[in-house]
Amino acid sequence: MNKKIKKNISVLIIGFLVLIFVFNQNLFRKLYNIINIDYENRISNVSGFCSDDSIGYLLSLKKKFSFKFNPQVINYEDSVPDSNWAIYDTNLKNNFDYKILLNYPSELYIKFTPAENYFYSKNTSKYAAGLSGIIFDLKVENIKFDSEIIIYRKNYGSKKKEIIYKKLFNEIIYNNQLIKIDFNTKKINNIYKPIMLEIHNLDKNKIQNINNIKIILKNEFDLKNFKIIDSYQNCYYIK
């Protein structure tokens, strides 16, 4: 191989390395992070410490308490996969008296917005134990009700309604007034099937004055009923 060819190959190699450097300016930073930042911090940066998957919080609990059993992991965030894998040990038995709550909400609710002749909910629930209240967001000061409210879901392609809750309201409903309800049910829990709400025998003009309806839910894992062993922001380790 003559000197000219060797020189051209060297130029190509140098050029290739320069291109790699240009298109990946964070290369050295990434290498530094891999070497100097421990596994827990790296995975927390990706999955969140106490948000989304909350893997960082789970790993910190595992390190802090050296689990001799598998606690129950409950993530209130619908859009993420099961976080249990981060600490689950197949060699240990389950002890669900101990629970880890991730992304615990300050208030559990489902909001219904108007859709033709009914109200439709875009959000769902997994860990509700029932209904505790209802709030009407109105365009006017109040509406006189003498109507039955029905909350239900339907299977796709089916006309049959699975009734979750129904009640006759015969009263004046004020804007953003909390109307207390005490109704226990877990039928409201389903992240795959949307929930609908209908108001029977209410004048169409009155229905048009409703911006949305919020159903306040009872939390299946109400912190008042448990001992808090550890917490960080809205993540809890309880018994």
N, C-alpha and C positions, 0 to 999 in steps of 0.2 A: 504494500500500500504506500503510495507516494506521499510526500509531505503535504501537498495541496489538498488531497482527500482527507488526511488526518486533521488538517486545519479546519476544513469545512464541517467535519463531524463534531469537532470541539465547539465550533460556533453554534451548531444546532443544539448541542446538549446545554450549553450556557443559555441559549435563547429559550429552550424549553423550561429550564429552572426559573428563569426570570418570569415567564408567563405564569408558572405555578405560584410564584410569590405574589404577582400582581393580582391574580384572581382569588387568592386566598390570603388576604392580608392578616387574618386572625390566626394563621397557622401556628405561630409561635405562642400566641396567647392561649390557644387551645392545648398545646403541649404543656405549657406551664400549669394550666388548670388541672390537667390530668395528673401531673406529678405532685402538685402542691395542695390541691383541694381534695379532702377526703370524700369517700363514696357518699356518705350521708348528705353532705352539703351539695354535691353535684346533683344527686337525684332530687333534692329539695328544690334546687334551681329550676329543674325541668318539670317536676310534678307538683310543686307547691308544698310548703311546710304545713300550713293549715288552710288550704284552699284546693279546689279541684280534687285530685286524688289524695292529697294530704299525706303522701308517703313519708315526708320528712318527720311529721309528728308521730306517725306509727313507729318509725325506726328509732326515734328518740325515746319513746315509751319502752320499746323492747330492750334498749340499752340500759335504761334507768331502772326497770323493774325485773329484768331477767326472767321473763314469763316461764312458769312451770306448767302452763296450760295455754290453750288457745282461747282468748277472749272473743266475744262477738263484735264484729266491726260493722258499723252502720253509717253509711254515707248518705246524707240528705241531698247531695248534688246528683240530679237525675242523669246529667249528660256525660258522666264518667263511668268507666267500668269498675267492677268490684276491686276495692283496695286491699282486701284481705290477704292477697298473695304475698304482700310485703313482709308480713310477720308470721304467717301460718306455718306451723311445724307439724309435719305428718307423724312425728314421733311422740307428740303430746296429745292429751285428751282435751276435748272442748269443755270449757266452763263458761256458759253464757250468763251466769250470775254477774260476771264482769263484762262490761260493754265499753266500746270506744265509739263515741259519737263524733262524726266529722261534718263540718259545715252546718252545725246546728243552727236552725233559724230562730230569730227572736220572736217571730210570729208565724204560725203555720196557717196558710189560707189558700183558697182557690177563688180566682176572680173570673166572673162571667161578663162577657160583652155582647151587645145585641147582634143578632144574625137572623134576619127575616122575622119569623114569628116565634122565635125562641132566643135564649141566651146561651152562648157557647164559651167553654173554658179552654184556653190554650195551655195552661199549666196543670199539672197533675200532682198526686200525692202518693207517697209510699208508706208513711208511718203515722197516719192519723188514727185516732181511736174513736172519733165521732165529731159532732158539730157542737160548737159552743156559742156561735153568734152569727148574725147576718147584718150587713151594712149596705144601704142603698146610696149610691152616689147619684144625686138628682140634679136636673137642670133648674128645678124650681125649689121652693122652700119645703113643700111637703106634698104628699099624695094620699088621698083617701083610698084605703084598700078594703075590699070585701071579696078577696080572691084566694084561690088555692095555689100555693107554690109547690111545684114538683121538681125534684132533682133526680135525674136518671142517666143511664147510659144505654147505648144500643150497640149490638154487634154490627160490624160492617155488612151491608147488604140485607139487614133484617129490619123489620118495622116494629118488632117486639121491644118494649121498653123494660129495662131492669130498674125498678124503682128503688132509689136509695133513701129518699126522704120526701115526705109531703106533709103540708100543714096549711090549714085555713087561717089567713090573716084578715082580721076584721078590726082595723084600727087606722089611725092616721100615721103614716110613715114620714119621718122628718129626714132631711138631707144629712147624710153621714151619721145618723143616729145608730148606736150599737143596740141591736135587739137581741137579747140573750136567748140562747137555745141550749137545752141540755138533752142531747140525743146521742146515744152510743151506737156506733156502727163502724165496721171496717170495710164495708162494701165500697166506700168512697176511694179506697186505695187501688189504684191501677195506673201504671205509667204508660200503658200501651193503648188504652181505650179512653177517648175523651168523654167528658161529662157535659150534659146539657141541663138547662133549667127553663121551665115554662111557667108562666103566670096565667092561670085560667080566669076568664071572666073579668079581665081588666081592660078598660077602654083603650083603644089603640093610641089615642092621643096621650094618655097617661104613660103608656109603655115607651113612647117616643121621648118622654121626659126623664127616662132613666139612662144615665151614662154607663153605669156598670153596677154589678152586684157582687159583693165580696162575702164569701162564706168563711168564717173563722173556724178553724179545726182544733180539736183536742189533740195534743201531742201524745203519741203512744209512750214516749220516753220523756215524760215531764220531769225536769231536773229536781223539782220539789220532792219527788218520790224516791230519790236515789242519794247515795253518799258520793260526793265528788272527790275522787282520789287525786286527780291531776287535771289541769286545764291550761289551755293556751288559746286566747282569742275565742273563737267559736268551736273549738275542739275540746272534747271532754273524755276523761277516763273515769267511769263510774261503777258503782256496785249497788 
